[in-house]
Amino acid sequence: MPRLWLLICLCLILLLSVLSIFVGVIDLTPVALLRDPEALQLLAVSRLPRTAAAVLTGCSMAVSGQIMQILVRNKFVEPISAGTGQAAALGILLSVLLFPAAGLAVKMSLAAVTALLGTLGFLALVQRLPPTEPLLVPLVGLVYGGILGAVMVFIAYQVDLIQYIDVWMLGEFSGVMRGRYELLWLAGIAAFVSYLIADQFAILGLGRDMSLSLGLNHRQVMAMGLLCVSVVSALTVVTVGMLPFIGLIIPNLISRQLGDNLRATLPVTALLGGVFVLGCDILARVVRHPYEVPVGTIFGVLGTLAFLWLIYARPRNA
């Protein structure tokens, strides 16, 4: 069954990638690519980078959401709703204030550090919660993320950068061009590394005592998971802004349909995340053509519907 899903997701990504190349404000056709040098320039500078950015973002955020749920041992959390995304955005804001002439790499590094600290803070909070109340974990995450977001907005308001942070709060791909998205390949590498150690993450999900009894280096695998979630969150927030629901909806959907064999399902989770993000980005371009709707708005609508379906639908694999 995972192989069938994998094949379907691969076909959908290829189909949507072709569609993404030819959908946009400026008309682009296959014939124009053969005759018009400007069409080739548009393809190389804008359409291909945007398509690659959407796929990389979806794949890496779906995987980081899966890892986050394993670290917390709760299926109702994701990095964006648990404070990691807000902490990353706060790090970008601090880099703008402290190092205004710094490049994108410095902003990304500081965002990764604050995202890591934000994730550690969330883990410290949820460890004190009673294990018999699993719904408290996402609620604490929402409150925690709201507090971090409020701190960021307060600082931005004091230094007159409210409009500046809107770029990170509302995720969109309209500004993605060649030379401005390449850091997302690092997020893709982080997701691939997570797949290589998927078995260790699966053991980690059994709990600290059980994983130690099975010989797992609990602290090391936990650190690698935190690093993966922090790096992916920082890179996506820096490049395209915060995109909600991907790390929540996609892992739960795959878990319900294919079970919890992480080694077999993680590639499907990644590809379905890419399909979801690329499909939403195309929809954001055509729903009010020639204008574009922020893809974060599309995620908000479709993600809510998908979340309600996850809550009320009967799971195939309990």
Disulfide bonds with the S-S distance in Angstrom:
none
